[in-house]
């Protein structure tokens, strides 16, 4: 996944990058279906910290 290679990113930036990745993949082809993206930001404590 291209976004993962770019390091830690905010949800909005990941969505923007993925839109660009999808556009680059399909190029000039006509859109044949809708694309839905859902970005989640986790504000909790990582599981590893809970197990310490």
N, C-alpha and C positions, 0 to 999 in steps of 0.2 A: 504494500500500500504506500503510495507516494507520500501521503501526509505523515506517516509514521517515520519515514526517513528524514523528515525535516525537523525532528525534535519536538519539544513540548510547544503546543500551539493552542490558542484560544479557540473555542467552539466556532465562533464566527469565521476565523481564518481557515479552519479546517473545511468548513462548508464552502467557502469561496474557492479554495484550492481544488476540492473535489469537483465543483462545477466546471472549473477549467480543465481538469483531467478528463471528465466525461466529454466535454466539447472537443478536446483534442483527439480523443478516441474515435468519435463519430465523424469528425471533420465536417464536410459540407452535406452529409446525408440528411435527408428530411427526417424530422422527429416522428417516430411512429407510435409513441406512447408517452404518458406522463412519467416524470421522474419525481420521486418523493425522497427528501432527505430529512433525517431527524438527528439533531445534535443534542447530546446530554452532557451536562457538566456535573461532576460528582463533588459534593461539598462535605461528605462524611469523612470518617477516619478509615484509612486503609486497613484491610483485614489483617495484614501482617502486624500492625501496631496493636490491634485488639488482642492478639495471641501472645503478646510479650508478658 
